[in-house]
Amino acid sequence: MSIVTLLPFIVLIGAMFLMTRSAKKKQQAAAQMRNEMQVGTGIRTIGGMYATVKEVHEDTVLLEVAPGVHAIYAKNAIGAVLADEEYNRILDGADPIHAGEPIVPDDASSLTGDTAGAEKADKIDLGKTAAPADADPAADEAKDAKPADEVKDTVKADADAAKDDKKSGDDAK
């Protein structure tokens, strides 16, 4: 066999070696992080829950999820050990990254400075209002409308005509 035929196999084996090597390094780093966990540090689980470490055992960790609420987790369930500053920032809800930026309101009413318009916008009147008699198009239509008896007679006549057309269509066959 020539080297050209073996070259694709060599490249595949090399790529597989590099991928498994990087994955193994990540696993070792995660295991080291979990083993160096100390009591009192803040962590994030793989499910996204933040907690404080109370006790560290061989395969498990006792976490304080909320004040007075404790839970036992497997060490493998710890996704990250957080620095104290980051953990406190997450728990307090403070975001120092965006602290100097101006706060943008959710609506444009505060940008106009007109507070009277804002009060009117808050109260929406859904009741019916009386309109002038000359501007009511429904009243004009009511004057031109046919009585109910005439409408019924027209509908009945149309239905009879449709039956007759159907019968005459059947006779033509």
C-alpha positions in Angstrom: 0.0 0.0 0.0 1.1 3.5 -0.7 1.2 6.4 1.7 -1.5 8.2 -0.2 -4.0 5.5 0.6 -3.2 5.5 4.3 -3.2 9.3 4.6 -7.0 9.8 5.2 -6.9 7.1 7.9 -3.9 8.8 9.6 -5.6 12.2 9.5 -8.8 10.7 11.0 -6.9 8.9 13.8 -5.0 12.1 14.6 -8.2 14.2 14.7 -9.8 11.6 17.0 -6.8 11.7 19.3 -6.9 15.5 19.6 -10.6 15.6 20.3 -10.4 13.0 23.0 -7.4 14.7 24.5 -9.2 18.0 24.8 -12.3 16.4 26.3 -10.2 14.5 28.8 -8.5 17.8 29.8 -11.9 19.4 30.4 -13.0 16.5 32.5 -9.9 16.7 34.6 -10.3 20.4 35.2 -13.9 19.9 36.3 -13.0 17.1 38.7 -10.2 19.3 40.1 -12.6 22.2 40.6 -15.0 20.0 42.4 -12.3 18.5 44.6 -11.0 22.0 45.6 -14.5 23.1 46.7 -14.5 24.5 50.2 -17.2 25.2 52.8 -18.7 28.6 52.4 -18.1 29.0 48.7 -20.9 29.7 46.2 -21.6 27.2 43.5 -23.9 26.8 40.5 -25.4 23.3 39.8 -25.6 21.9 36.3 -29.4 22.6 36.6 -28.7 26.3 37.1 -29.4 26.6 40.9 -27.2 28.8 43.0 -26.3 27.6 46.5 -23.7 27.8 49.3 -21.5 24.8 50.2 -22.1 23.7 53.8 -20.3 20.3 53.9 -18.1 18.4 51.5 -18.1 14.6 51.6 -16.4 12.0 49.3 -19.1 11.8 46.6 -21.7 14.3 47.9 -22.0 17.9 48.9 -24.5 19.5 51.4 -25.8 22.7 49.9 -27.7 25.5 51.5 -30.2 26.5 48.8 -32.0 29.1 50.8 -31.6 30.2 54.5 -32.4 27.1 56.5 -33.0 24.9 53.5 -30.4 22.2 52.8 -30.1 19.7 50.0 -27.6 16.9 49.3 -26.2 16.8 45.8 -23.7 14.6 44.0 -20.4 16.3 43.4 -20.9 15.6 39.7 -23.9 17.9 39.8 -21.8 20.9 40.6 -21.4 22.9 37.4 -19.1 25.7 38.6 -17.5 27.1 41.7 -18.0 30.8 41.7 -15.8 33.6 43.1 -17.3 35.4 46.1 -17.8 38.7 44.2 -19.7 37.0 41.4 -21.8 34.9 43.7 -22.8 37.9 45.8 -23.5 39.9 42.7 -25.9 37.1 41.5 -27.6 36.7 44.8 -28.1 40.5 45.4 -29.2 41.1 41.9 -26.7 44.0 41.5 -25.2 44.3 38.1 -22.0 46.4 38.4 -21.2 45.9 34.7 -24.1 48.2 33.7 -24.2 50.4 36.8 -23.2 53.6 35.0 -25.6 53.3 32.1 -28.8 55.3 32.1 -32.1 53.5 32.8 -34.4 53.5 29.8 -38.1 53.5 30.7 -40.5 50.9 29.3 -42.8 53.5 27.7 -42.4 56.9 26.0 -44.6 58.8 28.5 -41.7 59.8 30.7 -39.8 61.1 27.7 -42.4 63.7 26.8 -42.7 65.2 30.2 -46.5 65.4 29.9 -48.0 63.8 33.0 -51.6 64.9 32.2 -51.6 62.8 29.0 -50.3 59.8 31.0 -53.2 60.0 33.4 -55.7 60.0 30.5 -54.0 57.1 28.8 -54.2 55.1 32.0 -58.0 55.4 32.1 -59.7 54.0 29.0 -63.5 54.5 28.7 -65.1 51.4 27.3 -68.7 52.6 27.7 -71.0 53.6 24.9 -71.3 57.3 24.2 -74.3 59.0 22.7 -73.7 60.2 19.1 -75.6 62.9 17.4 -78.7 61.6 15.5 -77.6 63.1 12.2 -74.3 61.3 12.3 -75.7 57.8 13.0 -75.4 55.6 9.9 -77.1 52.7 11.6 -80.3 54.8 11.9 -80.2 55.5 8.1 -79.9 51.8 7.4 -82.8 51.0 9.7 -85.0 53.3 7.8 -84.2 51.6 4.5 -84.4 48.1 5.9 -87.2 45.8 4.8 -89.6 44.4 7.4 -88.9 40.9 8.7 -91.9 39.3 6.9 -90.6 40.5 3.5 -87.2 39.1 4.2 -88.6 35.7 5.2 -90.8 35.7 2.0 -87.7 36.5 -0.1 -85.6 33.7 1.5 -88.4 31.2 1.0 -88.9 32.2 -2.7 -85.1 31.8 -3.3 -85.2 28.3 -1.7 -88.1 27.2 -3.8 -86.4 28.5 -7.0 -83.3 26.5 -6.0 -85.3 23.3 -5.6 -87.0 23.9 -9.0 -83.6 24.3 -10.7 -82.3 21.2 -9.1 -85.4 19.2 -10.2 -85.1 20.5 -13.8 -81.4 19.6 -13.8 -82.2 16.0 -12.8 -84.8 15.7 -15.5 -82.3 16.9 -18.2 -80.1 13.8 -17.6 
